[in-house]
Amino acid sequence: MYRERIRMPSLLGKVVTPEQAAELIKDGMTVGMSGFTKSGDAKMLPAILAERAVNEKIKINLLTGASVSDEIDSTLTKAGIIARRMPYMGDPTLRKAINAGEVMYVDQHLSETVEMLRSHQIAGIDVAVIEVSAINEQGGLIPTTSVGNSASFAILADKIIVEVNLAQPMALEGLHDIYIPSRRPYREPVPVVAPDSRVGTTFIPVDPSKIAAIVISNKRDNPVKLDPADADTNAIAGHLTEFLKHEVKLGRLSNRLAPLQSGVGAVANAVPRLDHVFRSYPGFGVRSARGRQTDICFGDGVLADPALLGQAVR
């Protein structure tokens, strides 16, 4: 079943057990793992590393794109594996260990980590562990439900362990737009002129020879659990929509509303659910740093252009 997802035949021989792949990670290494807010993170290797720590001394420096699932931060912290952690985390077990001085932690803007790696201000990535839905014919990695720092981790790492997740749909191919800026001081402007600009590739381009192991997984994401909308958040959302309608009525806004930038949380989730309010405004859209169920439900044309959806997920 996994063979159709590894479309570069020479890489089929790299498929190994999670235990064999985990042996590539040694004590003292810096490891970059995929994942962004509990989406698209490594699901097999952390548990195996924790098992190794029972009988073996192993400490790693762990870098991710953002916060990751409990299966990474909590599991590895309880096993005493994490020596240093950056750039962001949200796990209570790891937070306690950081505050107790058991884990060294750098809390920084998510965009700074890769810049520091590329300029050699911090130690390089020894091993990148990246979850993918497939590997294309050129050995390119097709991410699953997040990108974050995964592309740069894979490109900069000495070795790559790929987790091919059969639980992630192959239809994710085409969704991503991977763009790697040129290095300073010769960096040019990023050619994004609209939220739906496409400027990169749909896969992470890597040297296939760096793929040291491929592990097969079949496990869904453990997503962030947000509180459902209630009377208060619905009221706040209602105030916003009434404000927009009022501004249009007075002529301060045109009937073709500009895109709405939405954050994360119960209030942000409540606004798109009032889809009936926005149906009279042609071309209205919501832009968000993360895809949410409340955004996807507008695939019928209210908050999403069907043509763009077809381009993104084919």
PASEBA-1860 file (N, C-alpha, C; in nm, 3 decimals):
! residues 314
1> MYRERIRM> 0.082/-0.121/0.000/0.000/0.000/0.000/0.086/0.126/0.000 ~ 0.201/0.120/0.066/0.285/0.238/0.074/0.364/0.260/-0.053 ~ 0.376/0.160/-0.138/0.461/0.171/-0.257/0.415/0.281/-0.352 ~ 0.285/0.300/-0.361/0.235/0.404/-0.450/0.266/0.544/-0.398 ~ 0.303/0.552/-0.272/0.337/0.682/-0.214/0.486/0.713/-0.223 ~ 0.566/0.614/-0.255/0.711/0.635/-0.273/0.738/0.619/-0.421 ~ 0.730/0.728/-0.495/0.729/0.722/-0.641/0.869/0.725/-0.702 ~ 0.971/0.731/-0.617/1.109/0.718/-0.666/1.155/0.577/-0.631
9> PSLLGKVV> 1.160/0.487/-0.728/1.185/0.345/-0.700/1.310/0.318/-0.618 ~ 1.415/0.396/-0.639/1.540/0.369/-0.567/1.527/0.392/-0.417 ~ 1.421/0.459/-0.373/1.403/0.485/-0.230/1.325/0.375/-0.160 ~ 1.267/0.283/-0.233/1.189/0.176/-0.170/1.276/0.092/-0.077 ~ 1.403/0.080/-0.110/1.494/0.003/-0.026/1.529/0.072/0.103 ~ 1.488/0.197/0.118/1.516/0.271/0.242/1.407/0.251/0.348 ~ 1.303/0.176/0.316/1.195/0.153/0.413/1.245/0.058/0.522 ~ 1.238/0.104/0.646/1.286/0.026/0.760/1.184/0.034/0.873
17> TPEQAAEL> 1.209/-0.038/0.980/1.123/-0.030/1.097/1.153/0.100/1.173 ~ 1.059/0.147/1.254/1.085/0.266/1.334/1.207/0.249/1.425 ~ 1.227/0.128/1.476/1.341/0.101/1.564/1.473/0.119/1.489 ~ 1.476/0.071/1.365/1.599/0.085/1.286/1.625/0.233/1.252 ~ 1.520/0.304/1.219/1.536/0.446/1.186/1.584/0.526/1.307 ~ 1.530/0.494/1.424/1.565/0.567/1.547/1.712/0.551/1.582 ~ 1.776/0.443/1.537/1.918/0.422/1.565/2.006/0.527/1.499 ~ 1.951/0.598/1.399/2.028/0.704/1.333/2.044/0.826/1.422
25> IKDGMTVG> 1.959/0.837/1.524/1.964/0.951/1.616/2.051/0.913/1.735 ~ 2.161/0.983/1.751/2.259/0.952/1.856/2.256/1.058/1.966 ~ 2.313/1.022/2.078/2.324/1.113/2.192/2.398/1.241/2.152 ~ 2.342/1.356/2.188/2.405/1.484/2.160/2.369/1.546/2.027 ~ 2.289/1.478/1.945/2.254/1.531/1.814/2.148/1.641/1.824 ~ 2.144/1.723/1.719/2.038/1.822/1.703/1.938/1.766/1.601 ~ 1.814/1.757/1.642/1.710/1.694/1.560/1.602/1.798/1.528 ~ 1.568/1.810/1.401/1.457/1.895/1.360/1.339/1.809/1.321
33> MSGFTKSG> 1.226/1.829/1.387/1.107/1.749/1.359/0.998/1.835/1.297 ~ 0.925/1.776/1.204/0.813/1.847/1.143/0.701/1.865/1.244 ~ 0.612/1.957/1.214/0.498/1.981/1.301/0.476/2.129/1.326 ~ 0.350/2.166/1.328/0.313/2.305/1.356/0.176/2.303/1.422 ~ 0.174/2.335/1.551/0.050/2.334/1.629/-0.021/2.200/1.617 ~ 0.052/2.095/1.645/0.000/1.959/1.652/-0.048/1.905/1.518 ~ -0.003/1.963/1.409/-0.040/1.914/1.277/0.085/1.873/1.200 ~ 0.079/1.757/1.136/0.189/1.713/1.051/0.317/1.680/1.125
41> DAKMLPAI> 0.307/1.642/1.253/0.429/1.613/1.328/0.465/1.464/1.322 ~ 0.589/1.436/1.360/0.638/1.299/1.360/0.558/1.217/1.461 ~ 0.521/1.095/1.424/0.434/1.016/1.511/0.494/0.882/1.554 ~ 0.598/0.837/1.487/0.656/0.706/1.519/0.785/0.717/1.600 ~ 0.873/0.806/1.559/1.007/0.811/1.619/1.009/0.853/1.766 ~ 0.927/0.948/1.810/0.936/0.990/1.951/0.916/0.877/2.050 ~ 0.818/0.792/2.027/0.791/0.681/2.120/0.908/0.583/2.122 ~ 0.968/0.559/2.007/1.082/0.467/2.000/1.202/0.525/2.073
49> LAERAVNE> 1.224/0.655/2.058/1.335/0.719/2.129/1.314/0.710/2.280 ~ 1.189/0.727/2.323/1.159/0.716/2.466/1.188/0.576/2.518 ~ 1.159/0.475/2.439/1.188/0.337/2.479/1.339/0.315/2.490 ~ 1.413/0.374/2.397/1.560/0.359/2.402/1.617/0.421/2.529 ~ 1.557/0.530/2.573/1.609/0.602/2.688/1.599/0.523/2.818 ~ 1.520/0.419/2.818/1.507/0.336/2.940/1.639/0.268/2.972 ~ 1.709/0.223/2.867/1.834/0.149/2.889/1.957/0.216/2.829 ~ 1.938/0.337/2.777/2.049/0.402/2.707/2.047/0.552/2.736
57> KIKINLLT> 2.164/0.609/2.756/2.171/0.753/2.773/2.162/0.820/2.638 ~ 2.059/0.903/2.622/2.043/0.976/2.498/1.978/1.110/2.527 ~ 2.045/1.215/2.484/1.995/1.352/2.497/2.004/1.417/2.360 ~ 1.901/1.491/2.322/1.903/1.559/2.193/1.861/1.705/2.211 ~ 1.900/1.786/2.115/1.850/1.922/2.102/1.735/1.916/2.002 ~ 1.617/1.957/2.043/1.498/1.940/1.959/1.449/2.074/1.906 ~ 1.437/2.083/1.774/1.383/2.199/1.707/1.258/2.159/1.630 ~ 1.157/2.244/1.629/1.035/2.218/1.553/0.992/2.348/1.484
65> GASVSDEI> 0.875/2.343/1.420/0.823/2.462/1.356/0.747/2.550/1.452 ~ 0.680/2.487/1.547/0.601/2.557/1.650/0.575/2.456/1.760 ~ 0.462/2.472/1.830/0.425/2.370/1.927/0.391/2.241/1.853 ~ 0.411/2.129/1.919/0.382/2.000/1.858/0.297/1.918/1.956 ~ 0.262/1.798/1.916/0.172/1.717/1.996/0.238/1.665/2.124 ~ 0.154/1.620/2.216/0.204/1.562/2.341/0.293/1.441/2.314 ~ 0.266/1.371/2.203/0.345/1.252/2.171/0.491/1.284/2.146 ~ 0.522/1.411/2.121/0.662/1.451/2.106/0.713/1.516/2.234
73> DSTLTKAG> 0.661/1.633/2.266/0.716/1.709/2.379/0.697/1.639/2.512 ~ 0.578/1.591/2.540/0.552/1.527/2.669/0.625/1.394/2.680 ~ 0.617/1.314/2.573/0.680/1.182/2.575/0.831/1.192/2.592 ~ 0.894/1.280/2.515/1.040/1.292/2.522/1.086/1.358/2.652 ~ 1.003/1.448/2.706/1.039/1.510/2.833/1.034/1.408/2.947 ~ 0.929/1.329/2.951/0.916/1.228/3.055/1.029/1.127/3.049 ~ 1.080/1.102/2.929/1.190/1.007/2.912/1.325/1.073/2.939 ~ 1.327/1.204/2.963/1.452/1.273/2.992/1.543/1.290/2.872
81> IIARRMPY> 1.484/1.295/2.752/1.565/1.297/2.630/1.600/1.439/2.585 ~ 1.514/1.536/2.612/1.535/1.670/2.559/1.636/1.747/2.645 ~ 1.747/1.786/2.583/1.847/1.869/2.652/1.818/2.016/2.627 ~ 1.788/2.049/2.501/1.758/2.187/2.463/1.637/2.185/2.369 ~ 1.556/2.292/2.378/1.433/2.299/2.298/1.415/2.440/2.245 ~ 1.375/2.451/2.120/1.342/2.579/2.059/1.259/2.552/1.934 ~ 1.183/2.647/1.879/1.168/2.785/1.924/1.040/2.809/2.005 ~ 0.952/2.711/2.013/0.822/2.734/2.077/0.766/2.601/2.125
89> MGDPTLRK> 0.692/2.607/2.235/0.628/2.486/2.285/0.506/2.527/2.368 ~ 0.414/2.433/2.387/0.295/2.460/2.466/0.256/2.345/2.555 ~ 0.350/2.256/2.580/0.320/2.136/2.658/0.346/2.161/2.806 ~ 0.250/2.131/2.894/0.269/2.157/3.038/0.380/2.075/3.101 ~ 0.399/1.951/3.054/0.506/1.868/3.109/0.643/1.927/3.077 ~ 0.660/1.968/2.951/0.787/2.030/2.911/0.804/2.165/2.979 ~ 0.698/2.241/2.992/0.708/2.371/3.059/0.759/2.355/3.202 ~ 0.709/2.255/3.273/0.752/2.230/3.411/0.901/2.196/3.415
97> AINAGEVM> 0.946/2.115/3.319/1.087/2.077/3.314/1.176/2.197/3.282 ~ 1.128/2.286/3.196/1.203/2.407/3.162/1.216/2.497/3.285 ~ 1.105/2.518/3.354/1.106/2.605/3.471/1.189/2.548/3.586 ~ 1.204/2.415/3.587/1.286/2.350/3.689/1.434/2.347/3.651 ~ 1.466/2.398/3.533/1.605/2.399/3.489/1.653/2.267/3.433 ~ 1.561/2.176/3.406/1.600/2.044/3.353/1.620/2.047/3.202 ~ 1.554/2.140/3.135/1.566/2.154/2.990/1.599/2.300/2.959 ~ 1.702/2.322/2.877/1.735/2.458/2.834/1.641/2.494/2.719
105> YVDQHLSE> 1.590/2.619/2.724/1.485/2.657/2.629/1.510/2.797/2.575 ~ 1.493/2.811/2.444/1.499/2.941/2.378/1.362/2.967/2.318 ~ 1.294/3.069/2.369/1.163/3.108/2.320/1.183/3.224/2.223 ~ 1.160/3.198/2.094/1.190/3.300/1.996/1.082/3.303/1.887 ~ 1.083/3.411/1.810/0.993/3.420/1.696/1.021/3.304/1.602 ~ 0.914/3.242/1.551/0.930/3.120/1.473/1.016/3.140/1.347 ~ 1.018/3.263/1.296/1.095/3.287/1.174/1.245/3.296/1.198 ~ 1.286/3.312/1.324/1.428/3.334/1.353/1.509/3.206/1.353
113> TVEMLRSH> 1.445/3.092/1.380/1.519/2.967/1.395/1.596/2.932/1.269 ~ 1.527/2.933/1.156/1.591/2.896/1.030/1.699/2.996/0.992 ~ 1.674/3.125/1.018/1.777/3.225/0.987/1.905/3.196/1.065 ~ 1.890/3.156/1.191/2.007/3.124/1.272/2.075/2.998/1.222 ~ 1.998/2.902/1.175/2.056/2.780/1.119/2.133/2.810/0.990 ~ 2.074/2.890/0.904/2.135/2.917/0.774/2.262/3.000/0.788 ~ 2.269/3.083/0.892/2.387/3.166/0.912/2.487/3.103/1.010 ~ 2.459/2.978/1.050/2.547/2.902/1.138/2.565/2.967/1.276
121> QIAGIDVA> 2.463/3.038/1.321/2.468/3.095/1.455/2.438/2.990/1.561 ~ 2.373/2.882/1.522/2.348/2.769/1.610/2.391/2.642/1.538 ~ 2.406/2.534/1.614/2.449/2.407/1.556/2.352/2.360/1.448 ~ 2.406/2.299/1.345/2.323/2.252/1.235/2.237/2.133/1.272 ~ 2.148/2.097/1.182/2.058/1.984/1.202/2.130/1.855/1.162 ~ 2.146/1.766/1.257/2.205/1.635/1.225/2.106/1.546/1.153 ~ 1.985/1.539/1.209/1.880/1.454/1.151/1.749/1.531/1.150 ~ 1.681/1.530/1.036/1.546/1.585/1.026/1.448/1.470/1.018
129> VIEVSAIN> 1.341/1.479/1.094/1.235/1.378/1.091/1.110/1.446/1.037 ~ 1.069/1.410/0.916/0.965/1.482/0.844/0.850/1.388/0.807 ~ 0.729/1.427/0.847/0.611/1.349/0.804/0.568/1.395/0.665 ~ 0.538/1.298/0.578/0.493/1.329/0.442/0.374/1.241/0.406 ~ 0.302/1.286/0.305/0.196/1.202/0.250/0.249/1.117/0.136 ~ 0.359/1.165/0.074/0.421/1.089/-0.035/0.558/1.147/-0.067 ~ 0.634/1.072/-0.146/0.762/1.116/-0.201/0.748/1.110/-0.352 ~ 0.778/1.221/-0.420/0.753/1.222/-0.564/0.868/1.157/-0.643
137> EQGGLIPT> 0.858/1.165/-0.774/0.952/1.096/-0.862/1.094/1.149/-0.852 ~ 1.109/1.273/-0.808/1.243/1.332/-0.792/1.298/1.318/-0.650 ~ 1.221/1.254/-0.563/1.262/1.243/-0.424/1.214/1.358/-0.339 ~ 1.130/1.445/-0.397/1.075/1.558/-0.323/0.976/1.511/-0.218 ~ 0.975/1.580/-0.105/0.889/1.542/0.008/0.759/1.622/0.001 ~ 0.647/1.553/0.001/0.517/1.618/-0.004/0.463/1.622/0.138 ~ 0.460/1.740/0.201/0.418/1.749/0.341/0.274/1.706/0.362 ~ 0.238/1.692/0.488/0.099/1.656/0.519/0.023/1.782/0.559
145> TSVGNSAS> -0.007/1.798/0.685/-0.097/1.906/0.727/-0.026/2.028/0.784 ~ 0.104/2.037/0.767/0.177/2.158/0.807/0.309/2.163/0.732 ~ 0.370/2.283/0.733/0.504/2.299/0.677/0.596/2.358/0.783 ~ 0.566/2.482/0.826/0.651/2.542/0.930/0.796/2.545/0.888 ~ 0.883/2.486/0.970/1.027/2.482/0.940/1.070/2.352/0.871 ~ 0.973/2.268/0.836/1.008/2.136/0.782/1.096/2.144/0.658 ~ 1.063/2.236/0.567/1.141/2.244/0.443/1.287/2.276/0.471 ~ 1.310/2.377/0.553/1.449/2.414/0.582/1.520/2.307/0.665
153> FAILADKI> 1.450/2.245/0.758/1.512/2.135/0.834/1.560/2.027/0.739 ~ 1.474/1.988/0.644/1.510/1.880/0.552/1.625/1.920/0.460 ~ 1.621/2.044/0.412/1.726/2.091/0.321/1.860/2.104/0.392 ~ 1.858/2.151/0.516/1.982/2.178/0.589/2.037/2.056/0.663 ~ 1.955/1.955/0.686/1.998/1.840/0.767/2.102/1.755/0.696 ~ 2.186/1.690/0.776/2.281/1.593/0.720/2.209/1.469/0.671 ~ 2.109/1.425/0.749/2.030/1.307/0.713/1.883/1.335/0.736 ~ 1.799/1.263/0.663/1.654/1.280/0.675/1.589/1.145/0.702
161> IVEVNLAQ> 1.505/1.142/0.803/1.417/1.027/0.827/1.278/1.070/0.785 ~ 1.217/0.998/0.694/1.086/1.033/0.642/0.980/0.939/0.700 ~ 0.876/0.997/0.756/0.761/0.918/0.801/0.651/0.934/0.697 ~ 0.624/0.830/0.620/0.516/0.831/0.522/0.388/0.789/0.594 ~ 0.296/0.882/0.609/0.176/0.857/0.688/0.060/0.817/0.597 ~ 0.019/0.691/0.603/-0.089/0.641/0.520/-0.225/0.696/0.562 ~ -0.232/0.751/0.682/-0.359/0.808/0.730/-0.383/0.947/0.670 ~ -0.279/1.006/0.612/-0.295/1.137/0.550/-0.330/1.119/0.402
169> PMALEGLH> -0.430/1.190/0.352/-0.473/1.169/0.213/-0.370/1.213/0.111 ~ -0.360/1.136/0.004/-0.268/1.173/-0.104/-0.315/1.299/-0.176 ~ -0.442/1.336/-0.157/-0.495/1.458/-0.218/-0.432/1.584/-0.162 ~ -0.352/1.572/-0.055/-0.280/1.688/-0.003/-0.176/1.738/-0.101 ~ -0.135/1.653/-0.194/-0.035/1.697/-0.291/-0.092/1.810/-0.376 ~ -0.022/1.920/-0.383/-0.069/2.037/-0.456/-0.114/2.148/-0.365 ~ -0.139/2.116/-0.238/-0.186/2.217/-0.144/-0.076/2.316/-0.106 ~ 0.047/2.266/-0.091/0.154/2.346/-0.033/0.225/2.433/-0.137
177> DIYIPSRR> 0.286/2.540/-0.088/0.362/2.631/-0.172/0.497/2.654/-0.102 ~ 0.595/2.573/-0.137/0.724/2.575/-0.069/0.817/2.673/-0.138 ~ 0.852/2.777/-0.066/0.941/2.880/-0.121/1.057/2.901/-0.024 ~ 1.179/2.886/-0.074/1.298/2.906/0.008/1.366/3.034/-0.039 ~ 1.369/3.138/0.045/1.431/3.264/0.003/1.582/3.250/-0.013 ~ 1.638/3.337/-0.095/1.783/3.337/-0.113/1.850/3.385/0.015 ~ 1.978/3.360/0.026/2.050/3.393/0.148/2.092/3.540/0.151 ~ 2.092/3.593/0.271/2.141/3.729/0.290/2.293/3.733/0.267
185> PYREPVPV> 2.350/3.839/0.217/2.288/3.970/0.190/2.233/3.985/0.049 ~ 2.209/3.874/-0.020/2.164/3.881/-0.158/2.016/3.848/-0.173 ~ 1.943/3.852/-0.063/1.802/3.814/-0.066/1.719/3.914/-0.145 ~ 1.632/3.861/-0.227/1.540/3.943/-0.306/1.402/3.942/-0.242 ~ 1.316/4.036/-0.278/1.180/4.037/-0.222/1.107/3.907/-0.253 ~ 1.029/3.859/-0.156/0.946/3.741/-0.179/0.832/3.783/-0.273 ~ 0.817/3.717/-0.388/0.722/3.763/-0.490/0.576/3.729/-0.461 ~ 0.535/3.745/-0.338/0.395/3.724/-0.302/0.324/3.858/-0.307
193> VAPDSRVG> 0.224/3.870/-0.393/0.151/3.996/-0.409/0.005/3.985/-0.367 ~ -0.038/3.863/-0.335/-0.176/3.841/-0.288/-0.175/3.715/-0.203 ~ -0.274/3.700/-0.114/-0.276/3.580/-0.028/-0.280/3.449/-0.105 ~ -0.331/3.453/-0.228/-0.338/3.329/-0.305/-0.227/3.318/-0.411 ~ -0.122/3.399/-0.398/-0.008/3.387/-0.489/0.059/3.251/-0.473 ~ 0.105/3.195/-0.583/0.181/3.070/-0.579/0.321/3.102/-0.630 ~ 0.422/3.084/-0.546/0.557/3.128/-0.583/0.661/3.017/-0.573 ~ 0.624/2.901/-0.522/0.723/2.796/-0.500/0.683/2.665/-0.563
201> TTFIPVDP> 0.714/2.557/-0.494/0.684/2.423/-0.542/0.584/2.356/-0.448 ~ 0.523/2.249/-0.493/0.426/2.177/-0.411/0.493/2.070/-0.325 ~ 0.626/2.066/-0.326/0.699/1.966/-0.250/0.826/2.030/-0.194 ~ 0.887/1.962/-0.097/1.015/2.008/-0.041/1.127/1.946/-0.124 ~ 1.205/2.027/-0.194/1.312/1.971/-0.277/1.433/1.933/-0.191 ~ 1.470/1.807/-0.194/1.586/1.760/-0.118/1.671/1.670/-0.205 ~ 1.794/1.653/-0.165/1.884/1.557/-0.229/1.841/1.418/-0.182 ~ 1.791/1.332/-0.271/1.743/1.200/-0.229/1.848/1.117/-0.156
209> SKIAAIVI> 1.976/1.144/-0.182/2.080/1.066/-0.115/2.084/1.094/0.034 ~ 2.024/1.206/0.079/2.021/1.237/0.221/1.910/1.162/0.295 ~ 1.818/1.103/0.222/1.711/1.027/0.286/1.770/0.895/0.335 ~ 1.791/0.887/0.465/1.860/0.771/0.523/1.764/0.659/0.561 ~ 1.639/0.693/0.589/1.542/0.591/0.630/1.402/0.642/0.603 ~ 1.314/0.547/0.571/1.172/0.577/0.551/1.092/0.485/0.642 ~ 1.005/0.545/0.720/0.920/0.470/0.814/0.775/0.487/0.770 ~ 0.699/0.382/0.777/0.558/0.387/0.741/0.474/0.402/0.867
217> SNKRDNPV> 0.386/0.501/0.868/0.295/0.521/0.981/0.152/0.523/0.931 ~ 0.060/0.515/1.023/-0.083/0.519/0.987/-0.160/0.575/1.107 ~ -0.135/0.702/1.132/-0.192/0.765/1.251/-0.232/0.908/1.220 ~ -0.353/0.944/1.259/-0.403/1.079/1.234/-0.340/1.179/1.331 ~ -0.351/1.306/1.292/-0.306/1.413/1.381/-0.388/1.414/1.509 ~ -0.325/1.466/1.613/-0.395/1.490/1.740/-0.416/1.640/1.752 ~ -0.522/1.694/1.691/-0.533/1.839/1.676/-0.561/1.913/1.806 ~ -0.538/2.043/1.800/-0.568/2.130/1.914/-0.719/2.130/1.937
225> KLDPADAD> -0.758/2.117/2.062/-0.900/2.119/2.096/-0.939/2.260/2.139 ~ -1.019/2.326/2.057/-1.064/2.461/2.086/-1.205/2.457/2.143 ~ -1.233/2.548/2.234/-1.367/2.557/2.290/-1.467/2.593/2.181 ~ -1.584/2.531/2.179/-1.685/2.565/2.078/-1.740/2.705/2.103 ~ -1.798/2.761/1.999/-1.859/2.892/2.012/-1.975/2.886/2.111 ~ -1.988/2.992/2.192/-2.098/3.000/2.287/-2.171/3.132/2.268 ~ -2.259/3.165/2.359/-2.339/3.287/2.345/-2.251/3.411/2.338 ~ -2.146/3.415/2.419/-2.058/3.533/2.422/-1.980/3.549/2.292
233> TNAIAGHL> -1.917/3.440/2.246/-1.838/3.451/2.124/-1.927/3.475/2.002 ~ -2.045/3.416/2.001/-2.138/3.443/1.891/-2.182/3.589/1.892 ~ -2.198/3.645/2.012/-2.237/3.787/2.021/-2.126/3.876/1.968 ~ -2.001/3.845/2.003/-1.888/3.923/1.954/-1.880/3.914/1.801 ~ -1.898/3.792/1.750/-1.898/3.774/1.604/-2.011/3.853/1.540 ~ -2.125/3.855/1.606/-2.238/3.931/1.554/-2.210/4.080/1.549 ~ -2.141/4.132/1.653/-2.106/4.274/1.653/-2.015/4.308/1.534 ~ -1.921/4.219/1.506/-1.830/4.243/1.395/-1.905/4.246/1.262
241> TEFLKHEV> -1.990/4.150/1.241/-2.063/4.144/1.114/-2.157/4.264/1.100 ~ -2.219/4.305/1.208/-2.305/4.423/1.203/-2.225/4.549/1.172 ~ -2.103/4.555/1.227/-2.016/4.669/1.198/-1.983/4.675/1.049 ~ -1.949/4.561/0.991/-1.915/4.558/0.848/-2.035/4.598/0.764 ~ -2.153/4.547/0.796/-2.274/4.581/0.722/-2.304/4.730/0.733 ~ -2.282/4.786/0.851/-2.308/4.928/0.874/-2.215/5.014/0.791 ~ -2.086/4.976/0.785/-1.989/5.052/0.707/-2.021/5.048/0.558 ~ -2.068/4.933/0.511/-2.109/4.924/0.370/-2.230/5.013/0.344
249> KLGRLSNR> -2.324/5.010/0.437/-2.446/5.091/0.422/-2.415/5.239/0.414 ~ -2.316/5.285/0.492/-2.280/5.427/0.493/-2.182/5.463/0.381 ~ -2.140/5.364/0.304/-2.053/5.391/0.190/-1.907/5.401/0.222 ~ -1.870/5.371/0.345/-1.727/5.376/0.381/-1.653/5.250/0.337 ~ -1.727/5.144/0.316/-1.674/5.021/0.258/-1.757/4.986/0.136 ~ -1.693/4.929/0.035/-1.767/4.889/-0.084/-1.839/4.757/-0.058 ~ -1.930/4.725/-0.147/-2.003/4.599/-0.134/-1.911/4.479/-0.152 ~ -1.797/4.502/-0.215/-1.698/4.395/-0.231/-1.595/4.408/-0.119
257> LAPLQSGV> -1.624/4.344/-0.009/-1.541/4.358/0.110/-1.400/4.305/0.087 ~ -1.305/4.370/0.150/-1.168/4.320/0.147/-1.160/4.191/0.230 ~ -1.060/4.107/0.204/-1.046/3.984/0.283/-1.034/4.011/0.432 ~ -1.088/3.923/0.511/-1.082/3.933/0.657/-0.971/3.841/0.707 ~ -0.880/3.897/0.785/-0.775/3.814/0.845/-0.826/3.761/0.978 ~ -0.827/3.630/0.991/-0.883/3.566/1.109/-0.774/3.502/1.193 ~ -0.787/3.515/1.323/-0.692/3.452/1.414/-0.738/3.313/1.454 ~ -0.697/3.271/1.573/-0.729/3.136/1.621/-0.798/3.148/1.756
265> GAVANAVP> -0.902/3.072/1.777/-0.973/3.074/1.904/-1.122/3.070/1.884 ~ -1.195/3.071/1.993/-1.340/3.055/1.986/-1.407/3.170/1.912 ~ -1.359/3.294/1.935/-1.419/3.408/1.866/-1.391/3.401/1.716 ~ -1.265/3.373/1.681/-1.228/3.363/1.540/-1.306/3.252/1.472 ~ -1.333/3.144/1.543/-1.409/3.033/1.485/-1.555/3.069/1.467 ~ -1.607/3.160/1.552/-1.748/3.193/1.547/-1.782/3.280/1.427 ~ -1.690/3.366/1.384/-1.720/3.459/1.275/-1.755/3.389/1.145 ~ -1.672/3.294/1.095/-1.707/3.230/0.968/-1.838/3.151/0.974
273> RLDHVFRS> -1.881/3.109/1.093/-2.004/3.032/1.102/-2.127/3.117/1.068 ~ -2.111/3.249/1.071/-2.221/3.337/1.033/-2.218/3.359/0.882 ~ -2.207/3.250/0.808/-2.188/3.259/0.664/-2.304/3.326/0.594 ~ -2.424/3.315/0.650/-2.539/3.376/0.584/-2.526/3.527/0.575 ~ -2.449/3.586/0.666/-2.430/3.731/0.665/-2.346/3.774/0.544 ~ -2.251/3.689/0.505/-2.155/3.728/0.403/-2.194/3.687/0.261 ~ -2.302/3.615/0.246/-2.336/3.563/0.113/-2.370/3.673/0.013 ~ -2.408/3.791/0.061/-2.443/3.900/-0.030/-2.322/3.981/-0.072
281> YPGFGVRS> -2.204/3.948/-0.022/-2.083/4.023/-0.056/-1.996/3.940/-0.149 ~ -1.992/3.975/-0.277/-1.917/3.893/-0.374/-1.767/3.896/-0.347 ~ -1.706/3.779/-0.357/-1.561/3.770/-0.345/-1.506/3.781/-0.206 ~ -1.593/3.788/-0.105/-1.543/3.802/0.031/-1.467/3.677/0.072 ~ -1.355/3.694/0.144/-1.275/3.579/0.183/-1.212/3.597/0.319 ~ -1.173/3.486/0.379/-1.104/3.486/0.507/-0.964/3.431/0.487 ~ -0.864/3.499/0.541/-0.726/3.452/0.537/-0.685/3.419/0.680 ~ -0.621/3.305/0.698/-0.582/3.264/0.831/-0.446/3.197/0.827
289> ARGRQTDI> -0.373/3.204/0.939/-0.243/3.140/0.947/-0.256/2.989/0.951 ~ -0.375/2.941/0.989/-0.398/2.797/0.998/-0.533/2.765/0.936 ~ -0.540/2.651/0.868/-0.667/2.604/0.815/-0.751/2.545/0.927 ~ -0.879/2.580/0.927/-0.967/2.529/1.031/-1.094/2.476/0.967 ~ -1.165/2.392/1.039/-1.288/2.335/0.986/-1.387/2.444/0.948 ~ -1.392/2.552/1.027/-1.485/2.659/0.997/-1.450/2.731/0.868 ~ -1.323/2.729/0.828/-1.285/2.788/0.700/-1.321/2.694/0.586 ~ -1.292/2.566/0.604/-1.313/2.470/0.497/-1.461/2.457/0.462
297> CFGDGVLA> -1.548/2.481/0.560/-1.691/2.465/0.535/-1.742/2.568/0.435 ~ -1.661/2.668/0.400/-1.702/2.767/0.303/-1.655/2.732/0.163 ~ -1.620/2.607/0.140/-1.576/2.565/0.008/-1.684/2.576/-0.098 ~ -1.810/2.609/-0.058/-1.916/2.625/-0.156/-1.915/2.762/-0.221 ~ -1.815/2.845/-0.187/-1.799/2.970/-0.258/-1.820/3.093/-0.174 ~ -1.854/3.079/-0.047/-1.876/3.197/0.035/-1.743/3.261/0.076 ~ -1.657/3.182/0.137/-1.529/3.236/0.183/-1.411/3.175/0.110 ~ -1.438/3.095/0.011/-1.327/3.035/-0.063/-1.362/3.033/-0.211
305> DPALLGQA> -1.266/3.072/-0.294/-1.285/3.067/-0.437/-1.270/2.922/-0.483 ~ -1.374/2.861/-0.539/-1.365/2.720/-0.581/-1.249/2.693/-0.675 ~ -1.216/2.792/-0.759/-1.104/2.772/-0.852/-0.974/2.756/-0.775 ~ -0.958/2.835/-0.667/-0.837/2.825/-0.588/-0.833/2.694/-0.511 ~ -0.950/2.650/-0.463/-0.953/2.522/-0.392/-0.915/2.410/-0.487 ~ -0.962/2.417/-0.609/-0.927/2.313/-0.705/-0.780/2.312/-0.735 ~ -0.719/2.433/-0.737/-0.576/2.441/-0.764/-0.496/2.388/-0.646 ~ -0.548/2.414/-0.523/-0.472/2.380/-0.405/-0.477/2.231/-0.375
313> VR> -0.593/2.170/-0.388/-0.609/2.028/-0.356/-0.661/1.957/-0.479 ~ -0.574/1.890/-0.549/-0.616/1.826/-0.671/-0.594/1.675/-0.663
END
